[in-house]
Amino acid sequence: MSLIVQKFGGTSVGSIERIRNVAARAIAAQKAGHQVVVTVSAMSGETNRLVAMVEALTPSYNKREYDVVVSAGEQISIGLLAIAIDAMGAKARSYLGWQVRFLTDNIHSKARIQEIESDRIRKDLDEGYIVVVAGFQGVTDAGDVTTLGRGGSDTSAVALAAALKADLCDIYTDVDGVYTTDPRIEPKARKMDRISYDEMLEMASLGAKVLQTRSVELAKKYSVPVRVLSSLEEGTGTLLTVEDQTMEKVLVSAIAYNNNEAKITIIGVPDSPGVAASIFGTLAGANINVDMIIQNVSAGQLTDLTFTVPKADFKQTMDILKQSVKTIGARDVTGDTNIAKISAIGVGMRSHSGVAQKMFKALADERINIQMISTSEIKISVVIDEKYTELAVRTLHSAFELDKERGDSVGG
């Protein structure tokens, strides 16, 4: 008998009718001979409603109490789903994060899972129950409720699948799989049957909202097979798995974009040891994540330092740097929030050349100027003017022939 973990997001449990649909899927999996654990999010819009109430009281809220409030949505979801499963003739038992001990660190609102105590779940499964577990939440050693950050239910599901050594973790969403790019921008975008952990990790980190980044990291670390499916229609979805030789034949697998970043340039930075460390150390101390970094030689013994940060952190970053500029003796700091990062992703880049040339030429042919470039083993990213986002995505999707079935074209 195989063990399957099913995860359903807020849209999938957004109404009584949809909760019944989730219950039916869980029961069908059990009748097919599987042991079934279901992890659910709060009903669609519920977490936002709870967050809004906290922020209405004070912008400087206590994060321990914040977690107490925003974790409440999942309690309603698991209870309703367990009731629905019982009403349809199967046995269900629901648990909150502290009841089956999703043990986390004590970093409230973005806690990390350290251990999952699975004995209680295994006992229920052996007794024929469908076990329903709250996603997004955990508990500290001291017994305080924690939450894993927005999108944390994906992480809960994959971590639970790893702890239980599940045969499969099905992530049900409002899309039917992972696409070669955003189909809202490029109608020719194609659903992929498979994608490697590394490719999905790059896509998630670049803003693709199909899966939360930490869940993909966990899936890769513990080799959990993860399948992305639609909760609203039947289909085979997209399987996240280890890369193989077939995947490596394809030069580029997907085009991703992110228009939630801002570009900052510090002009006239003294070219001396320790200056960059001082700048980025200050930003790290404010929990501001810096992404792409470029250093250019300027006049004399000076350089210009350009980097990107999340758009939500732009104002705070500029405020910090205006003080830092005076301290380090730089001339000025400028910023631009009207940018987008476009990325070509593919494990085939490890063994093929020519991706950068093809990417840059395609953009140049459309007169799209590249402001910044960064590369990794399986990704090339460029920063462009935000107004060209959709054109750039469609252009690159066409240039790498991603509307064709995988294996039809290897680019070059």
C-alpha positions in Angstrom: 0.0 0.0 0.0 1.5 3.3 -1.1 1.2 6.6 0.9 0.2 9.8 -0.7 0.3 13.3 0.7 -2.3 15.6 -1.0 -2.1 19.4 -0.5 -4.9 21.8 -1.4 -4.6 25.5 -1.4 -7.0 28.2 -0.4 -8.8 28.3 -3.7 -9.3 24.6 -3.6 -11.1 24.8 -0.3 -12.7 28.2 -0.9 -16.3 27.1 -0.6 -18.4 24.2 0.8 -18.8 22.8 -2.7 -15.0 22.8 -3.2 -14.4 21.3 0.2 -16.7 18.4 -0.9 -14.7 18.1 -4.1 -11.5 17.8 -2.0 -13.1 15.2 0.2 -14.1 13.2 -2.8 -10.6 13.3 -4.2 -9.1 12.1 -0.9 -11.7 9.3 -0.6 -11.1 8.2 -4.2 -7.3 8.0 -3.5 -8.0 5.8 -0.5 -10.4 3.5 -2.4 -7.6 3.1 -5.0 -5.6 1.5 -2.3 -3.5 4.4 -0.9 -3.0 5.7 2.6 -3.9 9.4 2.4 -2.8 12.4 4.3 -4.3 15.8 3.3 -2.7 19.1 4.0 -4.8 22.2 3.5 -4.5 26.0 3.6 -7.0 28.4 5.0 -10.0 29.1 2.8 -9.3 31.6 0.0 -9.0 35.2 1.3 -9.2 34.1 5.0 -5.5 34.7 5.8 -5.6 38.1 4.1 -8.6 39.0 6.3 -6.8 37.9 9.5 -3.6 39.8 8.5 -5.7 43.0 7.8 -7.2 42.9 11.2 -3.8 42.6 12.9 -2.5 45.5 10.8 -5.6 47.6 11.5 -4.7 47.5 15.2 -1.1 48.4 14.9 1.7 48.4 12.2 4.2 47.3 14.9 2.5 44.1 16.1 4.0 41.4 18.2 4.9 38.6 15.9 4.1 35.9 18.4 0.5 37.1 18.7 0.4 37.6 14.9 1.1 33.9 14.4 -1.7 33.1 16.9 -4.2 35.1 14.8 -3.2 34.2 11.2 -2.8 30.4 12.0 -6.5 30.3 12.9 -7.7 30.0 9.2 -6.3 26.5 8.8 -8.2 25.2 11.9 -11.5 25.9 10.1 -10.4 24.3 6.9 -9.2 21.0 8.4 -12.3 20.7 10.6 -14.7 21.3 7.7 -12.8 18.9 5.4 -12.8 16.1 8.1 -16.5 16.6 8.6 -17.1 16.4 4.8 -15.1 13.2 4.5 -17.0 11.6 7.4 -20.3 12.7 5.8 -19.3 10.9 2.6 -18.8 7.6 4.4 -15.1 7.5 5.1 -13.1 8.1 8.3 -11.2 11.3 8.9 -9.2 12.8 11.7 -7.9 16.4 11.7 -4.8 17.8 13.4 -3.3 21.2 14.0 0.4 21.8 13.7 1.0 21.6 17.4 -1.0 18.3 17.8 1.2 16.3 15.4 4.2 18.5 16.4 5.5 20.3 13.4 8.5 21.4 15.5 10.0 24.7 14.3 12.5 27.3 15.3 11.1 30.4 17.1 11.3 32.9 14.2 7.7 33.9 14.2 5.9 34.6 10.9 8.7 32.8 8.9 9.6 29.8 11.0 11.5 26.8 9.6 10.5 23.2 10.3 13.1 21.2 12.3 11.3 18.0 12.9 7.9 16.3 12.5 6.5 13.8 15.0 4.7 11.4 12.7 3.7 8.5 15.1 0.2 9.7 15.6 -0.4 10.1 11.9 1.0 6.6 11.1 -1.3 5.0 13.8 -4.4 6.7 12.3 -3.4 5.7 8.8 -3.0 2.1 9.9 -6.5 2.2 11.4 -8.0 3.4 8.1 -8.3 7.1 8.6 -7.7 9.8 6.1 -5.6 12.2 8.1 -6.1 15.9 7.6 -3.3 18.2 8.7 -3.2 22.0 8.9 -0.6 23.5 6.6 1.3 26.7 7.3 1.7 26.3 11.0 4.0 24.7 13.6 5.0 24.9 17.2 8.2 25.8 19.1 9.8 23.7 21.9 8.2 26.1 24.3 4.7 25.4 22.9 4.2 28.7 21.0 2.3 28.6 17.7 4.4 29.6 14.7 3.7 30.1 11.0 5.9 29.3 8.1 5.4 32.4 5.9 3.0 33.0 3.1 2.8 29.9 0.9 3.9 27.8 3.8 1.3 25.1 3.2 3.4 23.8 0.3 6.3 23.5 2.6 4.2 21.7 5.2 3.0 19.1 2.7 6.5 18.4 1.3 8.0 18.2 4.8 5.3 15.8 5.8 5.8 13.7 2.7 9.5 13.5 3.6 8.9 12.6 7.2 6.4 9.9 6.3 8.6 8.7 3.4 5.5 9.1 1.2 5.5 7.7 -2.4 4.1 10.9 -3.8 3.2 14.4 -2.8 0.4 15.9 -4.9 0.1 19.7 -4.8 -3.4 20.7 -6.0 -3.7 24.3 -7.2 -5.9 26.4 -9.5 -3.6 25.6 -12.4 -3.1 22.2 -14.1 0.7 22.1 -14.0 3.9 24.0 -14.7 4.1 25.9 -18.0 7.0 26.9 -20.2 6.0 30.5 -19.3 3.0 32.4 -18.0 0.1 31.5 -20.3 -1.6 34.8 -19.6 1.3 36.5 -21.5 2.0 33.8 -24.1 -1.0 31.7 -25.2 1.4 29.2 -26.8 2.9 28.4 -23.4 3.0 24.6 -23.0 2.4 22.5 -19.9 5.4 20.4 -19.1 5.0 16.7 -18.2 8.2 16.8 -16.1 10.5 19.4 -14.7 13.7 19.0 -12.7 13.9 20.2 -9.1 16.7 22.7 -10.1 14.6 24.2 -12.9 11.5 24.5 -10.6 13.7 26.0 -7.9 14.9 28.7 -10.3 11.3 29.4 -11.5 10.0 29.6 -7.9 12.8 31.9 -6.9 12.0 34.2 -9.9 8.4 34.7 -8.8 6.6 31.8 -10.4 3.7 31.3 -7.9 3.0 27.6 -8.7 5.1 26.4 -5.8 6.8 28.0 -2.8 10.6 28.1 -3.0 11.2 26.3 0.3 8.9 23.5 -0.6 11.0 22.8 -3.8 14.2 23.0 -1.8 12.8 20.3 0.6 11.6 18.1 -2.2 15.1 18.2 -3.8 16.9 17.6 -0.5 14.8 14.6 0.4 14.0 13.4 -3.1 10.3 13.7 -2.7 8.4 13.2 -6.0 6.0 16.2 -6.3 3.2 16.5 -8.8 1.4 19.8 -9.5 -2.2 19.2 -10.4 -5.5 21.1 -10.8 -8.0 20.6 -8.1 -10.8 21.7 -10.4 -10.3 19.4 -13.4 -8.7 16.0 -14.1 -5.3 15.8 -15.6 -1.8 14.3 -15.3 -0.2 17.6 -14.1 3.6 18.2 -14.0 6.0 15.9 -12.1 9.0 17.4 -10.2 11.8 14.9 -10.3 15.6 14.4 -10.7 17.0 15.4 -14.0 17.7 12.8 -16.6 19.4 12.7 -20.0 16.2 13.5 -21.8 15.9 16.8 -19.9 19.5 17.6 -20.6 18.9 17.5 -24.4 16.7 20.5 -24.1 18.6 23.8 -24.1 16.0 26.0 -22.4 12.9 24.6 -20.6 11.1 27.8 -19.5 11.1 31.6 -19.6 10.3 33.2 -16.2 9.8 36.9 -15.3 9.7 39.0 -12.2 8.5 42.6 -12.1 8.6 42.8 -8.3 12.2 44.0 -8.1 13.8 47.5 -8.0 17.3 48.5 -9.2 19.6 50.7 -7.1 22.9 52.3 -8.1 25.4 53.7 -5.7 27.5 56.2 -7.7 31.2 57.0 -7.0 31.9 54.3 -4.4 35.6 54.3 -3.2 37.4 51.4 -4.7 38.9 50.0 -1.5 38.6 46.7 0.5 35.7 46.4 2.9 33.4 49.0 1.3 31.1 46.6 -0.4 31.0 44.4 2.7 29.9 47.4 4.7 27.1 48.3 2.3 25.7 44.8 2.0 26.2 44.1 5.6 24.0 47.0 6.6 21.3 45.7 4.2 21.6 42.2 5.5 21.2 43.5 9.0 17.8 45.0 7.9 16.8 41.6 6.4 16.8 43.0 2.9 17.6 40.4 0.3 20.0 41.6 -2.5 19.8 39.8 -5.8 21.8 40.7 -8.9 25.0 42.7 -8.3 27.2 44.5 -10.9 30.2 46.6 -10.2 31.5 49.0 -12.9 34.8 51.0 -12.9 34.1 54.7 -12.7 36.4 57.7 -12.8 39.7 57.5 -10.8 39.7 55.2 -7.8 35.9 55.0 -7.8 33.3 52.4 -8.9 29.6 52.3 -9.5 27.7 49.5 -7.7 24.3 48.4 -9.1 22.1 45.7 -7.6 18.4 44.7 -7.2 16.2 44.3 -4.2 12.5 43.4 -3.8 10.3 46.3 -4.8 8.6 46.1 -1.4 12.0 46.9 0.3 12.9 49.7 -2.1 12.0 52.7 0.2 13.7 51.2 3.2 16.8 50.3 1.2 17.0 53.9 -0.2 16.6 55.4 3.3 19.4 53.2 4.6 21.8 53.9 1.7 21.3 57.6 1.8 23.0 57.4 5.2 25.6 54.8 4.1 26.6 57.0 1.1 27.7 59.7 3.5 29.6 57.3 5.7 31.6 55.6 2.9 32.2 58.7 0.9 30.2 57.8 -2.2 28.7 60.5 -4.4 25.0 59.6 -4.7 22.5 56.8 -4.8 19.7 56.4 -7.4 16.9 54.0 -7.9 14.5 52.6 -10.5 11.3 50.6 -9.7 10.2 50.3 -13.3 12.3 47.2 -14.2 11.6 43.5 -14.9 13.9 40.5 -14.6 13.5 38.0 -17.5 15.2 34.6 -17.2 15.9 31.6 -19.5 16.0 28.4 -17.5 17.1 24.9 -18.4 19.3 22.1 -17.1 20.5 21.7 -20.7 22.7 24.8 -20.3 25.1 22.7 -18.3 26.2 20.8 -21.5 25.3 23.3 -24.3 26.6 26.7 -25.3 25.0 29.5 -27.2 22.1 30.3 -24.9 23.3 33.8 -24.0 24.1 34.8 -27.6 20.7 33.6 -28.8 18.9 35.3 -25.9 20.7 38.6 -26.4 20.2 38.6 -30.1 16.5 37.9 -29.8 16.0 40.9 -27.4 18.2 43.1 -29.6 16.1 42.3 -32.7 13.1 43.8 -30.7 15.2 46.8 -29.6 15.0 45.8 -26.0 17.9 47.2 -24.0 19.6 45.0 -21.4 20.5 46.9 -18.2 22.0 44.0 -16.1 23.0 40.4 -16.7 23.5 37.5 -14.3 24.1 33.8 -14.9 24.1 30.5 -13.0 24.7 27.0 -14.1 21.1 26.6 -15.5 19.9 30.2 -15.8 20.6 33.4 -17.6 18.7 36.5 -16.2 18.6 40.0 -17.6 17.1 43.2 -16.3 15.1 45.3 -18.8 12.6 48.2 -18.7 9.4 46.9 -17.2 7.3 48.1 -20.2 8.9 45.5 -22.4 8.1 42.5 -20.1 5.4 40.9 -22.1 7.3 41.4 -25.4 10.5 40.0 -24.0 8.7 36.9 -22.6 7.0 36.2 -25.9 10.1 36.9 -27.9 12.3 34.5 -25.9 9.6 31.8 -25.8 9.5 31.9 -29.5 13.3 32.1 -30.0 13.8 28.9 -28.0 10.8 27.2 -29.6 9.1 26.4 -26.3 5.7 25.9 -27.9 7.1 22.6 -29.3 7.0 19.3 -27.3 10.1 18.7 -25.2 12.6 16.9 -27.3 11.4 18.4 -30.6 14.0 21.1 -30.4 17.2 21.5 -28.5 17.8 25.1 -29.5 21.4 26.1 -30.2 
